[in-house]
Amino acid sequence: MSDLEHTPDIISGTVKWFDPSKGFGFVISDQGGADILLHVNVLRNYGQSSIADGARVELSAHETSRGVQATQIHAIRPPETSQSAALDEIVGVDPAIVAAAPIEPARVKWFDKSKGFGFANVFGKSDDIFLHIEVLRQSGLSDLQPGEALALRVINGERGKMAAEVRAWETVILNCEKAI
């Protein structure tokens, strides 16, 4: 048998819910069937510690005695619609300006999901970069942990530097490796 015959099928689905404090959540497969358990360790192997409810995922899974469990994440796309209001400071910012901002490596300083914001620092710079929960949601994330590696597009907002796009650092590295 070839290696391709042993490769599990990639399943597409939508995150039903994910609770970082519990360390798990569930994905609803587009093909139907039982919900798929998504453990935080599988997300961490992808480079994230959280995922937004409603995010689209492509994953591999296997059947266990306790149900279907995700074994690997292949791709995550942010939710298509956001139930929250858009961030006022970003409304009106030309998307081309955001896209032109360089992707910068950063670490989370702190983030409080209940307050809806936190701060990160770009490597080699002392400036605090404001992180708003709505920007996380738009990026497919729902929470951040201190020390977590990120890739940010930073813009100058009304109150200083703020993240206009947030990605898990590993996803940026994987995309760069695929482009080579």
Buried (B, 14 or more C-beta within 10 A) or exposed (E): EEEEEEEEEEBBBBBBBBEBEEBBBBBBBEEEEEBBBBBBEBBBEBBBBBBBBBBBBBBBBEEEEEEBBBBBBEEBEBBEEBEEEEBEBBEEBEEEEBEEBEBBBBBBBBBEBEEEBBBBBBEEEEEBBBBBBBBBBBBBBBBBEEEBBBBBBBBEBEEEBBBBBBBBBBBBBBEEEEEE
